[in-house]
Amino acid sequence: MTAGVCAVVVTYNRKDLLRTCLQSLLKQTRMPDCIVVVDNASTDGTRAMLDAEFQQLQRLNLEINSGGAGGFKAGMQWAYCRKFEWIWVMDDDIEVTPECLEKMLEFQDVGDIIQPRKMMPWGPLLWQAVWDVSSGTAVTMERETAFDHGRKWVPVQYCNFEGALIRRSVIERTGFPDERYFIAGDDTVYGLLASLHATPIYIDYVGVIKKVVERGGPRNRLAFYLQVRNRFLTYDILRANGIPVNRGAFLLNSFRNTAMFLRMALNSPKPALHVRAVIDGLRDGLHHRYGRPPWL
């Protein structure tokens, strides 16, 4: 057993953001014992940049873009097979504060997935949520109450792969992220499944700075498609794990969700393409067709 921490960074065609992320990792007061970059078949010069500037880091080069979900699965498998006790997962579009890992490890006696607060351009992210299994998602609360009375951490039933520190035993009990999501939702449901066997926690420390933020809903074909389709995958996973979900209530919520995205698609810059994406997402979700979107 390697009693250490492996940071897993998943990237795709964002070499400048990746550089900033890696630089922040290399400034940790408690350095990770290993940093591995999972490259989802980037075509923007990412590999040349890593060769020139970060030769000391480990690399896992995937042959195709398997999405964030596939990248995290591959990276976590890599670290797990090398016997690391903790796996610190993140996308390429965040920075971590210098004390982030040190602070999270202070909670290793109480948590199996340790997640810090996140700073957005407008302030700390409102991240506290409750699961609504009838809609297949965690619903963000209107106001964060987690730390109102001086608590330093709270248990949660969801996860975010932008800075989560995951204990090896969680993987032993829960498995790896489901690559069928491609992106969107794989981390949220992973936290719920992990909470059935372990203790995910949320700590009162802002350790992650988000660099890329898109507000106002989906903006491209992929996002419209996955926002609709992946809820059906979550439903299938919840039912397979014995979590009671009323199919009628779920379908009603899913059709309402689809109608909302159709309205958004109609008002988007490419209405015909985005409406088609919503319809395709609904069709593929109803027929349990998941994984890498067919047009990629």
N, C-alpha and C positions, 0 to 999 in steps of 0.2 A: 504494500500500500504506500503510495506517495502522499504523505501528510501535507498536501499543499494545494495551491489554487492555480487552475488553468483558466485564463481569459480566452473566450471564444468570440471573435468578431466576424460577423457575416457581412459581406460587401458585394455590390453589383454596380459597376459603372459610376462610382462616385469617389474617384481617387482623391480629390481635394478634401472632401469630408472625412474620408478614411484616414488621411494623413493627420488631421487634427485629432481624431479619435485616438489614434495610436500614440501620438505625442502626449496626450493626457494620461494614457495608461503608463507610459514610461516615466511619469512624474509622481507616481504613487509613493506615499510615505511607507506603505507596506506593499512592496512590489509583488505582482503575481509571479509564481514560480515558472510559469510558461505562458506565452501569448501565441495563439494560433489564429491566423487569418484564413477564413473560408471564402474563397473567391468563386462566386457563382458564374464563372465563365465570362468575366468582364471583357469588354472590347475597347475600353477607353484608355488603355495604357496603364492600368492598375498594376499589372505584374511587373512592368518595367520600373514603375515607381517604387514598388516594394524591393525589387532587386537593387536599386540604387540607394535607397534610404533606410531600409529596415531589414538588412541581411540577417540580423540576429534573431528575427522572429521566425516561428514555424509557419509553414504554408500548407494549405489543403486546397488544391485547384480542382474544381469540379468541371466535368466535361460539358454540362449543359446548365442553364439557369434553372435551378430547382426551386426558386423562390426562397423567401425567408424561412419558411417552415422546413424545406428540404435542407437548406444550409445549416440551420440550427441542429437538425437531426444529425447531419454528417459531422458537424463540429463537436457535438456532445458525445457522439459515438467515439470519435478520435480521442477525446480527453478521458472518457470512461475506460477505454481499453488500455490507457496508459496509467490507470489506477489513481488518478487524482481524487482527493477527498471532496474538493469543491470545484464547481464549474461556474464561471462568471460570464454570462451571455450578454451580448449587446449587438445592436445594429451599428452601421458605420456613421450614422448621422447624429451621434451624441458625443458629448465630452463628459468625462467623469472628474469630479473635484479631486484634488490631490489626496485628501484623507478618506476618500469614499470606501475603498476596500478595508482599510483599518477600522473605520467606524462600523461597517457591516459585520466584521468578524467579532466585534464586541457582543453581538447578539447570537453567537453560534450555539450557546447553551440553551436557547429558547426557540430558535427557528431553524427549519430545514430548507426553506426558501426565504431569503432575506432580500427585501426590496426597499430601496430608498425613495424619498420623494423626488419629484422631477420639476425642474425649472423650465418654464416656457417663456417666450418673449414678453408675455404680459404678466408673468408672475408664476408662483407655484401652481402646478397642475392640480385641479380638483380630480382626484383619482379614486376616492373612497366610493365603493359601489356595493350593490346587492344583486344576487343572481335572480333573474326572472326566467325560470326554465321553460315557461310557456312560450317565450319568444326566442329562446336559444341564445341568450346573451346576458352579460352582466350590465346592469343599469346604473349609471353614475348618479350619485346623490346630488341634491340641489345645493347642499352645503356640507363641507367636510367637518365631521364631529369627532374624528378618531382621536385627536390629541387635545381636546378641549379641557380636560381635567388633569393634565400633567402626565399622561401616559407616554412612555417612550416608544412603545410598539403596540400593535394590535394584530390579532389573527385575521387573515383574509382567506377568501376562497377563489381567488383569481391570481393571475400572474401577468407580468409584462416582461418581454425579453429585451427590454432596453435597460439593462443593468441589474437583472436578477442574479443573485448568488445562490446556486442550487447544490445541495448536499448530495453526495454520491448515493446515499441510501434512498433518496427520492426516485432516482432512475431505476434502482433495483426493484422498487415497488410499483412504480407508475409506468416505466418504459420511457421511450424517447418521444419527442413531439411528432405529431402526425403530419407527414409531408403532403398528404392529400389536400390540405388547406391551401398550399402554395404560398399565399400570404393572407393575413387578416383572420384573426380568431384562434390561431393555433396556440398562442401563449395563454390567452384567457381561459380556454377550456383545459389546458394543461394544469393551470393552477387549481381548478376545481377538482380534477382527478387526483392531483397530488394531495389535496386537503382530505381526501378519503383515507389516506394512509400516513400522512405526515402533517407538519405544521408550517404553512406559508405565513409569513408575517410582513407587516408594513411598518417601517421605522420612521421616527420623526427626525429625519436628517435629509437635507436636500443634497443629493450626491450626483445627480444626473442633470446635464444641461442639454436640452433638445435644440438641435440646430435647424432642422427642416420641419416646418409646420404647414399643413394645408387645412384651412378652416372652411366650413361651409359645405361639407359633404364631398362625394366622389367627383373627380375632375377628368377621368379618362375611362376608356373602355374596360380596362382590367379591373379598376376599382368598382365600377357599376356592376360588373358581372359577379365579382367575388362577394360583394356585400350582400347580394341576394342568394347566391348558391351556397355559400359556406354555412349559413344558418341551418340548412338541411343536414349538412355533415355534422354539425354540433348536435342536432336532434338525434341522429343515428348513434353518435358516440355516447350521449347521455343514456339513451335507452339500453345500449349494449352493456353499460356499467351499472345497471339496476337503478338508475335515477328516474323516478316517476315523472313522465311528461305526458300530459293529455294531448293526444294527437289532434283532436278537434280544435282545442285552444291554440295549439302551435300553428296549425294551418291558417286559422283566422288571423293570428298575428303576422304570419308570413305574407299573407295576401295584402294586409294593410301596409306592411313594410315595402312590398313590391310596388304598391300604388304610390307610396311616397317617393320612391326612387324613380318611378316613371315620370312623375311631375318634375322632379329635379332634372331628369334627362331631357325632357321637352324644353326646359329653359336653359340648357347647356349650349356651348358653342357648336357642338356637333350632335344635334338632337337625333337624327336618324341612326347614327352609329351607336349612340348611348342607349336609346330605347331598345335597339336590337340586343345590346349587351344585357340589359335588365331581363328581357324576355328569355334570352339564352340561359341566363343564370337561374331563372325560375324553372325552366324546362329541365336543365341538367340536375338541379337540386331535387326535383320531384322524381327523377329517374336514377338518383344516387350515382351520378357521373361526376367524379371528383378528380383531383390531381391537377397537373399542369394544364392550363387552358388550351384548348385544341388549336388555336390560331398561332400560338407561340412556337 
